[in-house]
Amino acid sequence: MPPVFPSLLRQGAAIHMRYTLIAMRAAVVVAALAACQQNGGGEPAKTTRHDVTSWVGGAERAAIGDLTGDGKAEIALADANRLRVVDSTGRELAATDAPAGIQVLEIANGFVLAGWGETRAHRGAHARISAYRLDGGKLIESVIAEPETARAEVTAIVPAPDGAVLVAYYESKYIVHSVLARPAATGWTSSDVASLRMAIGYAYADGQLAVARVYGDDLHVDGDAFVLHADGTRAMIPTTRGARAIAAGDSDGDGKAELFLADGWHENYAQLARGLVTWVHFDGGVPRAELIEDLAGEFTAGKLVAADLDGDGKVELVSNGNKYVRVFKRSGAGWTGETLGGPARDIAVGALDGERGASILIVGEKSEVVRPR
């Protein structure tokens, strides 16, 4: 080989390596830009995930909140047999037997609030709404209500103004009764709110009660949503057919509450229902509805949670549909969405370990604590 050839080969290899590095850097930049676009621009999403399947186990419902007043959140988990409270590492703090099938689970005002009733694992069980206080390694129960009904199903437990709790349950096959319950010196006191046909979703916005219904006042009539006034009159909220869930929050930090709906429901859900997530804001007191997303391949978003995930004082929205968990964030005048996981049996949102913002606990075959930022 002539002496010049090895020199040329070395130069060629160096040039090849230089262009290879340039191409790799360009690919990284392209990937970063794609991530920015997928997440609404700006920095790529810095989502962290922790697999917690080992201690979530077969839980069907979950809730996050502070039970002791020390500023640290606990996690309540309920399966077919037990109600447990654990810390953010999964260490069990207290547990008790499940009196029936778990249907609704919340943490509010220092209580674990549980709606029990008939499920596949608890045939013939009675409806029961319980409040549990964490005390010295034990869960101390006080019963809010034990309604006698042919349909043993609790539909909602929602924190209400002035420390009260709204609970809703079927009083008959189609009629849902709601009450405002307050802790008293001995037990709980309650006052009636309303009896409404197929009303399964409730939220408070600026002190006013908003209601979501899967079906209307007669058979084969689409559901709706409305603000329920104290005198029983309704201020209708625009929806696309029935709504299965409702949440309230402030997404732009102006101090004005907005509503979020999981609507698009239809009795022929396999063919006609659509999983819609709708944003309702008020313009001069008039509700304006805008579609956030038509969830591809989903016939419902069965649960919505509005919470400040990044600690900026503005809420994001988390949906748990029949296929996946999505998170939505305001982006200019619109919204951007990101899939976090799924399918999930439940989701819970709350601040863990004093973090800024909140984390999402996804409960499923693989359970995770996800922190989107």
C-alpha positions in Angstrom: 0.0 0.0 0.0 1.4 3.4 -0.9 2.4 5.5 2.2 -0.3 8.1 1.4 -3.2 5.6 1.7 -3.0 5.1 5.5 -3.0 8.8 6.0 -6.1 9.2 3.7 -7.8 6.4 5.5 -7.2 8.0 8.9 -8.5 11.3 7.6 -11.6 9.6 6.2 -12.3 7.8 9.5 -12.0 11.1 11.4 -14.4 12.8 9.0 -16.8 9.9 9.3 -16.7 10.1 13.1 -17.2 13.8 13.1 -20.3 13.7 10.9 -21.6 10.7 12.9 -21.4 12.8 16.1 -23.1 15.7 14.3 -25.9 13.4 13.2 -26.3 12.0 16.7 -26.5 15.5 18.2 -29.1 16.5 15.6 -31.2 13.5 16.5 -31.1 14.4 20.2 -32.2 18.0 19.3 -35.0 16.7 17.1 -36.2 14.3 19.9 -36.1 17.1 22.4 -38.1 19.4 20.1 -40.6 16.6 19.5 -41.0 16.1 23.3 -41.6 19.9 23.6 -44.3 19.8 21.0 -46.0 16.8 22.5 -46.1 18.5 25.9 -47.2 21.9 24.7 -43.9 23.6 24.1 -41.2 24.8 26.5 -39.0 22.3 28.3 -39.6 18.6 27.8 -41.8 17.1 30.5 -39.8 15.9 33.5 -42.1 13.1 34.6 -40.9 10.8 37.3 -42.4 7.4 38.0 -42.1 4.9 40.9 -43.5 1.4 40.8 -45.6 0.8 43.9 -47.4 -2.3 42.9 -45.9 -4.3 45.8 -47.7 -2.3 48.5 -50.8 -1.1 46.5 -51.6 -4.7 45.8 -55.2 -5.4 44.7 -56.6 -2.1 45.9 -59.8 -1.0 44.0 -60.0 2.5 45.4 -57.4 5.0 46.7 -57.3 8.5 48.2 -54.5 10.9 49.4 -54.7 13.4 52.2 -53.5 14.5 55.6 -55.1 12.5 58.4 -53.0 13.8 61.3 -52.6 17.5 60.7 -48.8 17.2 60.4 -48.7 18.5 56.8 -47.8 15.0 55.5 -50.2 13.1 53.4 -51.3 9.6 54.0 -52.7 7.2 51.4 -55.9 5.2 51.9 -56.3 1.9 50.0 -59.4 -0.3 49.9 -59.8 -3.7 48.3 -62.5 -6.4 48.6 -61.5 -7.3 52.2 -59.6 -4.5 53.9 -59.3 -0.7 54.3 -55.6 0.3 54.9 -53.8 3.5 55.5 -50.2 3.7 54.5 -47.5 6.4 54.4 -45.9 7.6 51.2 -43.4 4.7 51.3 -46.2 2.1 51.6 -45.6 1.4 55.3 -48.9 0.3 56.9 -50.2 2.7 59.6 -53.6 1.1 60.3 -56.1 -1.3 58.8 -59.6 -2.6 59.3 -61.9 -5.1 57.7 -64.2 -4.0 54.9 -67.9 -4.2 55.9 -69.0 -4.4 52.3 -67.7 -3.6 48.8 -65.8 -0.4 48.4 -67.5 2.1 45.9 -66.1 5.5 46.9 -63.0 6.5 48.8 -61.9 10.0 49.8 -59.8 11.8 52.4 -61.1 15.1 53.7 -61.2 17.1 56.9 -58.9 14.6 58.6 -61.2 11.6 57.9 -61.0 8.7 55.5 -64.5 8.7 54.0 -65.7 5.4 52.5 -68.8 4.5 50.6 -69.6 0.8 51.0 -72.3 -1.3 49.2 -73.1 -4.2 47.0 -70.4 -5.4 44.6 -69.5 -8.7 43.0 -67.5 -9.7 46.0 -70.2 -8.6 48.4 -73.5 -9.8 47.1 -76.5 -8.6 49.2 -74.4 -6.1 51.2 -76.1 -3.0 52.6 -75.1 0.6 51.8 -73.0 2.4 54.4 -71.1 5.7 54.5 -68.3 5.7 57.0 -65.8 8.2 58.4 -62.6 6.8 59.9 -60.2 8.6 62.2 -56.6 7.5 62.4 -55.8 7.2 66.1 -52.9 5.4 67.7 -52.4 2.9 64.9 -56.1 2.1 64.6 -58.9 3.3 62.3 -61.8 4.4 64.4 -65.1 4.3 62.5 -68.2 6.5 62.9 -71.1 5.9 60.6 -72.4 8.8 58.6 -75.4 7.0 57.1 -76.8 3.5 56.5 -79.6 4.0 54.1 -82.1 1.3 53.6 -82.4 0.9 49.8 -83.0 -1.7 47.2 -79.9 -0.4 45.3 -77.0 -0.5 47.8 -74.7 1.9 45.9 -72.9 5.1 47.0 -72.3 7.4 44.1 -70.3 10.3 45.6 -68.5 11.7 48.6 -67.5 15.4 48.1 -66.0 17.9 50.6 -68.5 20.8 50.9 -68.2 24.4 52.2 -67.9 25.0 56.0 -66.4 21.6 56.8 -69.4 19.6 55.7 -69.4 16.5 53.4 -71.9 15.8 50.7 -72.7 12.2 50.3 -75.0 10.7 47.6 -76.5 7.3 47.3 -79.3 5.5 45.5 -82.5 5.6 47.4 -84.2 3.6 44.7 -83.3 2.0 41.4 -83.0 5.4 39.6 -83.2 8.1 42.2 -80.1 9.4 43.9 -80.5 11.1 47.2 -77.8 13.5 48.6 -77.3 15.0 52.0 -74.9 17.3 53.7 -73.3 15.6 56.7 -71.4 17.3 59.6 -69.5 15.8 62.5 -71.1 16.4 65.9 -70.2 15.7 69.5 -71.7 12.2 69.1 -71.8 10.9 65.5 -72.9 12.9 62.5 -75.8 15.2 61.7 -77.2 15.5 58.2 -79.6 17.6 56.2 -81.2 16.7 52.9 -80.0 18.3 49.7 -81.9 16.8 46.8 -83.3 13.6 45.2 -82.4 13.5 41.6 -82.8 10.9 38.9 -79.4 9.3 37.9 -77.3 12.1 39.5 -73.9 10.5 40.1 -71.4 13.4 39.9 -71.1 16.4 42.3 -68.7 19.3 42.6 -68.6 22.7 44.4 -67.6 25.7 42.4 -67.5 29.1 44.3 -69.7 27.6 46.9 -72.4 26.5 44.4 -73.3 22.8 43.9 -72.9 21.5 40.3 -74.4 18.1 39.4 -73.7 15.7 36.6 -76.2 13.1 35.4 -75.8 10.1 33.1 -79.5 10.1 32.2 -82.3 12.7 32.3 -85.7 12.8 34.1 -87.3 10.0 32.0 -86.4 6.8 30.3 -84.2 7.1 27.2 -83.6 10.8 27.9 -80.0 12.0 27.7 -78.2 13.1 30.8 -77.1 16.7 31.6 -75.4 18.9 34.1 -76.5 21.9 36.0 -75.9 24.2 39.0 -78.5 23.3 41.7 -79.7 26.3 43.6 -80.9 26.1 47.2 -84.5 26.5 46.1 -84.2 23.5 43.8 -84.1 25.4 40.5 -81.4 24.4 38.0 -79.1 26.6 35.9 -78.2 24.3 33.0 -74.6 23.7 31.9 -74.0 22.8 28.2 -73.1 19.2 27.7 -72.9 16.6 25.0 -75.5 14.1 26.2 -74.9 12.5 29.6 -72.1 13.3 32.0 -70.4 10.7 34.2 -68.1 12.9 36.3 -67.6 16.5 37.2 -64.8 18.4 38.9 -64.1 22.1 39.8 -60.9 24.2 39.8 -59.1 27.3 38.6 -56.9 26.6 35.5 -55.7 30.2 34.8 -55.1 31.5 38.3 -57.7 34.3 38.2 -59.6 33.1 41.2 -62.7 32.2 39.2 -63.8 28.5 39.5 -64.3 26.5 36.3 -66.0 23.1 35.8 -64.8 20.1 34.0 -67.1 17.4 32.7 -66.7 13.8 31.5 -69.6 13.9 29.1 -70.6 12.3 25.8 -72.4 9.4 27.5 -75.2 7.5 25.8 -77.2 4.5 26.9 -76.0 2.6 23.9 -72.4 3.1 25.1 -70.8 0.5 22.9 -72.0 2.2 19.7 -72.8 5.9 20.5 -71.0 7.0 23.7 -67.8 9.1 23.3 -65.3 9.8 26.0 -65.4 13.6 26.0 -63.5 15.9 28.4 -65.2 19.3 28.4 -64.1 22.6 30.0 -66.8 24.9 31.3 -65.9 28.5 32.1 -68.3 31.4 32.9 -68.5 34.6 30.9 -70.5 37.1 32.8 -72.2 34.3 34.6 -73.1 32.5 31.4 -71.5 29.0 31.1 -69.4 28.4 28.0 -68.4 24.8 27.1 -65.3 24.0 25.1 -64.0 20.5 24.2 -60.7 19.7 25.8 -60.4 16.3 24.1 -62.3 13.5 22.4 -60.6 10.6 24.1 -59.6 8.2 21.2 -61.1 4.8 21.6 -62.8 5.5 25.0 -66.5 5.6 25.6 -66.2 7.5 28.9 -63.8 9.2 31.3 -65.3 7.8 34.5 -63.3 10.0 36.9 -61.9 13.5 36.8 -59.6 15.2 39.3 -58.6 18.8 39.1 -55.4 19.6 41.1 -52.3 21.8 40.9 -49.7 19.3 39.8 -46.7 21.6 39.3 -47.3 24.0 42.2 -47.9 27.1 40.1 -51.3 27.9 41.6 -53.2 26.7 38.5 -55.0 23.4 38.3 -54.3 20.7 35.8 -56.9 18.0 35.0 -56.5 14.2 35.3 -58.9 11.8 33.7 -59.3 8.1 34.2 -61.1 6.5 31.3 -61.9 2.9 30.4 -58.5 2.6 28.7 -55.9 5.1 29.9 -55.1 7.9 32.4 -54.5 11.3 30.8 -53.4 14.6 32.2 -54.3 18.0 30.7 -52.6 21.3 31.1 -53.6 24.8 30.0 -51.5 26.0 27.0 -52.5 29.5 25.9 -56.2 29.5 25.2 -56.3 25.7 24.8 -55.1 22.5 26.5 -52.5 19.9 25.8 -52.8 16.3 26.9 -50.4 13.5 27.8 -51.0 9.8 28.5 -49.6 8.7 31.9 -50.7 5.0 32.0 -53.7 2.7 32.2 -56.0 1.1 32.2 -56.5 1.9 35.9 -58.9 0.8 38.5 -58.6 4.2 40.2 -56.5 7.3 40.5 -55.8 9.5 43.5 -54.0 12.9 43.5 -52.2 14.7 46.3 -49.0 16.1 47.6 -46.6 13.5 49.0 -43.5 14.2 51.2 -44.0 17.9 51.2 -43.4 18.2 47.5 -44.4 21.3 45.5 -47.5 20.4 43.6 -49.0 17.0 43.6 -48.4 13.4 42.5 -50.8 11.0 40.8 -51.3 7.5 42.2 -52.4 5.1 39.4 -54.0 2.0 40.8 -53.9 -0.9 38.3 -52.2 -4.2 37.4 -49.1 -2.0 37.6 -49.5 0.7 40.2 -47.3 3.8 40.0 -46.8 7.1 41.7 -46.3 9.6 38.8 -45.1 13.1 39.1 -45.6 15.1 35.9 -43.9 18.4 35.8 
